[in-house]
Structures are given as structure tokens and as C-alpha cells.
Amino acid sequence: MFKRLHENGAKKVRIFVDGAPTEVPAGETVAAALLAGDDVHCRTSSVSGEKRAPHCLIGVCFECLVEVDGQPNRQACMTRVADGMKVRRQQGAGGGAA
Amino acid sequence: MSGTREPDCDLAVIGGGPAGLAAAAAAAAQGLSTVLIDEQPVPGGQIYRNIEGISGGRPDLARILGDDYGYGAGLAQAFRASGATHMAETAVWELDGAGGLGVIGPEGARLMRARRVIVAVGAMERPAPRPGWTLPGVMALGACQTLLKQAGQVPDVPTVIVGSGPLVFLVAKQLVEAGAPPRAILETTPRSNMGRAVGALPGALGSLGDILKGLRWIGQIKRAGVVIEKGVEGVRFTGDGALARVEYRIGGAEKSRDAALALVHEGVVPNYQLAEAAGCQVVWDEVQLCWRTRADAWGATSQDAIAVAGDCVGIGGALAAEAAGRLAGLDAAHRLGRIDAAKRDSLAAEAHRTIARLAGVRRFLDLLYRPAEEVLAPPDDDTLLCRCEEVTAGEIRRVAGLGCPGPNQAKAFTRAGMGPCQGRMCGLAVSTVLARARGVPVAEVGHYRVRPPLKPVTVDQLADMAGIEAEVAALGGLPTGSDGDAEPALETEGGGTR
């Protein structure tokens, strides 16, 4: 949904989104990494099951909750990528569902 | 929790935007041991986010973001040189009225105490509940700008901007300069606003340059081929699992536009919750239509040890926030015995003048960009107000009809405000819908009470705090909330968000 204006020079790290490897610039947030892809949804609602995606990117709305390295309910917009990080889109309330 | 604890520092400043940076630098310059606590890795807040990285290494982005953004580099530099300690990537999950803080950062959770605290946590975009606003592809306009500042990213799908306020035109201009213009701006500013704002125009002439700059942006945006539609009402977002179309009305005529990304904005509102949690008195602002902390000209609140500065007290913009931060920092130095009142006043004179000058244009902007009634109190019963628990405007009206007087009671009935955002996204709309349903002012309906932890902190992280047992007990029922009123701890052992 978003594209990076230029990437030359930036150090890259490899993260895994639902198991799929992707190279992203070091220092980027998990939310930014997701938004640079085609499928930007990051979780499903614990009430209706509908897809949700990052909304505010400043840590307020808590829409961007994902599972990071096995830990559920991490705010993707407040979490920076790290080499080898495993990100999973969270199903419902998280915590064992993924 | 703080009563028995020796102070760790003279002054803790919470927030690394213009108010916090100026407050910390001003206080440290007068010899206060000063700690600035901020959630971001680098100074700047939202307005000057990543300013050091961009002014130092991304001339392409510096050009797109412009001189008003570049101005923040000096603020960051002055803060770095001030001798204040920077606690980066650190969130405050508890604040009490005596200067006790619970923080969580790279080294885990800890408690600390400051002799004085300046809360400078800025603003958030006003949530604008509309049908379909939870669809992936509907984002806050500020989020788009955050991506530009922090990740150098711009939209690469058909995009429309939906909303009202100066940020609409600033971001549109920046996207034009980045080669990624939106297809259209659907401007939701009520047409009737201009009549009211004109009366405030003479007072805004001190900022005539800024007004003319805004008009130049609009010209630049139009020349880039962006369609600007005015008087947009009744906005709905539709699509199957992702945004596909924005539907709206202009003057009663139904219209629509295909879009994969809609960037929404209805102005900004103060982050009042942290000061409120510390016991500071909060009041309803009938002009800006939001809650703000009651404070004097120095930012002093109803709590002796707590001051507030910047947009978290009432929206004034970055330059006013910087000036207010300086005032709060100087007042801290005075109250803690470093300077006498005469010296404080002489050092503060220019900041007072800046605030007075900017108040004129702010009044004009407040009237010109007053949100539409349908944004404040969504008329469609099916519109979700609470995104977390999926509670609709109709449900809030229903419990109002049952006699529910305010948001804290509505929360108990409907779960609105009980999810992970703790009511930050639905609070204003829930209070306003209740007020309209009851036919009383919003001030009478009140606001959600917020409870610690104000930011996610796990049971394990609390347990790992050194020497913490007695103090955790004193906080009372911490990770799961107390009386069924809230369930704020996100990462409890159960792991659920509900």
C-alpha cells in the first residue's frame, strides 16, 4: 500500500511475516514494514473477526497488535524490526491462537 | 507509591516533542537535574519525528517535509546540549500527583520519583467515527505523515484525503512534492464555518504569513491535478475486507470515489489522560471541543508536583508548545529554588509574547475548522464508536435512553472503552453522543476515568522490578484493573485483549 522513496544505503534486516521472509530497512517499525506490503491487515477483531490494519501509527489506537517472536499483543507501530524477527498476524485476542 | 521514595531527579519531563524538549532544556540550563522520558528512540515528538535522521542524512525528505519541520533540528540540538538525561523508548504507565512514576523501557519496568513532573505528551488526531472506518485502508492522515518522516514511505495505491484542517493541505502538498499526490481531497469543513471565522480574522493578521503560505499550498496542490471537493458530508467507507470506495454527499447529491487508501483527519485533540490519571483537574473546552488539563500560564495544575505544557493542555501548535515548554521549565527551576521569580519572569518574557501572538491565529483556525456535528456525534446508529469492542453509536444512544448518565456507566453497560486503547479512540464521541441524547452539555456528561497501567506492561515485567513487592501491593489490583471498570493490562498471563 506504501512504497519507500529510496532504499539505497539503508542497512537491511530480514523478518518473517506469517513465515514469509521479507527484507526491510533496519530501524523501520513492524507496522511500516507491513504497510509497505500488499496485504496490510495485521490482525482480526476479537469481536467480529473482521480484518484490522494499523490506523494511527503513534501508539494510541492499538489496532496494530501483532504477535512478535511468540509474544501476542505487541503494538507494531511501537516495535522496531530486528534481524530474524518472527511477526504473525494476530487472530482475535491473540495469546495462543496463532 | 512515591511517598517513601527519595527523588531520582529534580524534574521529569514526559514527552519529546517541542514542549518537552524546550522544557527540559530550559530547566537543565538553570541547574535542575532533568530527565526526559519519551517513547520514541530520538527527540522530536510527532511534529518533528526523526528530525535528526532526516536533517542529517535524507536531504530528499528534508526538502519534501519543508522548513517548518526542519526548524525542529535546532530544538533537538539544544536539548542534546542541555545536559538533560534522555530516557528513550520509555513509556510511562503510571503517574501520581506527588511525582511518582512507573516507567517501562529497554531495561524493563521501574518506579522512579521526581520532585516535579512536566507532562508534555502532545495531541492525537481526533477520531472521526464513520461507517466503515475500521476497514484496512482507512488510516489517520497523520499516520501517513509519520510513515513519510520515519520510513520515507508514501502511498502507492489510489488515495483520497478525507477531512478538515491545516494538516490536510500540508500533507497533500508533501505528497505532491514526493511524487505521490492523492487523487482527491474531500474537504469536510462545514460551509457555515467561514462566516464565524471571519470575525476572528483581524486577530490572526499577526500570522498573515502562515495564512498566505496555506493558500500557496492549495494552489500547488491544485496545479498537481488533485481534485479538491468542498462541503463533503455523510462519508462512508465500503469494501470487502479492505477499502474499495468512499461514498459521500455534496449539497444533497450522492457521490463516490474508488480508493484503496483513505487518509482521514478532523483536527487534533489533547492527550489529557496522563495528567488526569495523576489527579489533575480536567475541563471541557467548548471552542476546541475536547478535554484539556486546567493549568495556569506557567502550566501549573491542580496537583502541586505536576505541570503540563504544549498541545496536551489545549491545541496551540508546535511553536506555542515550544514556548509553553520553556515557561514550564523555567517555573520548575523557580519552584525548586534555582531562580527567583524576577529572573524567571525576565527569562520568560519572549515565550509569553510568542504565546500571545499565536493565540490570534489559533482562534481563527479553531472557528474555521470546527468539526461538523456529524463527526462529533455520528448520526448513523450502525457506526462503530468503540473500535476495540465494536460498540455502535446506536448502542450508546440506547443506554442513554435507559438512563445511563455518563461514559463510565456506558462502559459498564456496553464495554465501550474497555478494550486495549482504554477509550482513547471512542471517548470524545461516546461523551458527545451521550450529551446529545440527554440534551445536556458534554461537560456535564464527563469523560472516561483512566487507570494505570496507562501503557502495556506485563505481569513478568512488573515482577522483575527490583524491590518492588511492597509497592506493587500499594498500587492495588494492578494488572487486571479493580472494579470491573477497565482491563488495561494487555499482556497479562492470559494474553487476551478482551
Boltz contact constraints between the chains, C-beta under 6 A:
constraints:
  - contact:
      token1: [A, 1]
      token2: [B, 157]
      max_distance: 6.0
  - contact:
      token1: [A, 1]
      token2: [B, 261]
      max_distance: 6.0
  - contact:
      token1: [A, 2]
      token2: [B, 147]
      max_distance: 6.0
  - contact:
      token1: [A, 2]
      token2: [B, 153]
      max_distance: 6.0
  - contact:
      token1: [A, 2]
      token2: [B, 155]
      max_distance: 6.0
  - contact:
      token1: [A, 3]
      token2: [B, 156]
      max_distance: 6.0
  - contact:
      token1: [A, 4]
      token2: [B, 152]
      max_distance: 6.0
  - contact:
      token1: [A, 4]
      token2: [B, 153]
      max_distance: 6.0
  - contact:
      token1: [A, 5]
      token2: [B, 152]
      max_distance: 6.0
  - contact:
      token1: [A, 28]
      token2: [B, 151]
      max_distance: 6.0
  - contact:
      token1: [A, 32]
      token2: [B, 147]
      max_distance: 6.0
  - contact:
      token1: [A, 32]
      token2: [B, 151]
      max_distance: 6.0
  - contact:
      token1: [A, 40]
      token2: [B, 136]
      max_distance: 6.0
  - contact:
      token1: [A, 41]
      token2: [B, 136]
      max_distance: 6.0
  - contact:
      token1: [A, 46]
      token2: [B, 497]
      max_distance: 6.0
  - contact:
      token1: [A, 46]
      token2: [B, 498]
      max_distance: 6.0
  - contact:
      token1: [A, 47]
      token2: [B, 390]
      max_distance: 6.0
  - contact:
      token1: [A, 48]
      token2: [B, 390]
      max_distance: 6.0
  - contact:
      token1: [A, 51]
      token2: [B, 136]
      max_distance: 6.0
  - contact:
      token1: [A, 51]
      token2: [B, 241]
      max_distance: 6.0
  - contact:
      token1: [A, 53]
      token2: [B, 136]
      max_distance: 6.0
  - contact:
      token1: [A, 55]
      token2: [B, 139]
      max_distance: 6.0
  - contact:
      token1: [A, 55]
      token2: [B, 140]
      max_distance: 6.0
  - contact:
      token1: [A, 56]
      token2: [B, 140]
      max_distance: 6.0
  - contact:
      token1: [A, 56]
      token2: [B, 143]
      max_distance: 6.0
  - contact:
      token1: [A, 57]
      token2: [B, 143]
      max_distance: 6.0
  - contact:
      token1: [A, 57]
      token2: [B, 146]
      max_distance: 6.0
  - contact:
      token1: [A, 58]
      token2: [B, 46]
      max_distance: 6.0
  - contact:
      token1: [A, 60]
      token2: [B, 124]
      max_distance: 6.0
  - contact:
      token1: [A, 60]
      token2: [B, 424]
      max_distance: 6.0
  - contact:
      token1: [A, 61]
      token2: [B, 421]
      max_distance: 6.0
  - contact:
      token1: [A, 61]
      token2: [B, 425]
      max_distance: 6.0
  - contact:
      token1: [A, 62]
      token2: [B, 420]
      max_distance: 6.0
  - contact:
      token1: [A, 62]
      token2: [B, 421]
      max_distance: 6.0
  - contact:
      token1: [A, 72]
      token2: [B, 495]
      max_distance: 6.0
  - contact:
      token1: [A, 73]
      token2: [B, 490]
      max_distance: 6.0
  - contact:
      token1: [A, 73]
      token2: [B, 491]
      max_distance: 6.0
  - contact:
      token1: [A, 73]
      token2: [B, 497]
      max_distance: 6.0
  - contact:
      token1: [A, 93]
      token2: [B, 496]
      max_distance: 6.0
  - contact:
      token1: [A, 93]
      token2: [B, 497]
      max_distance: 6.0
  - contact:
      token1: [A, 93]
      token2: [B, 498]
      max_distance: 6.0
  - contact:
      token1: [A, 94]
      token2: [B, 495]
      max_distance: 6.0
  - contact:
      token1: [A, 95]
      token2: [B, 495]
      max_distance: 6.0
  - contact:
      token1: [A, 95]
      token2: [B, 496]
      max_distance: 6.0
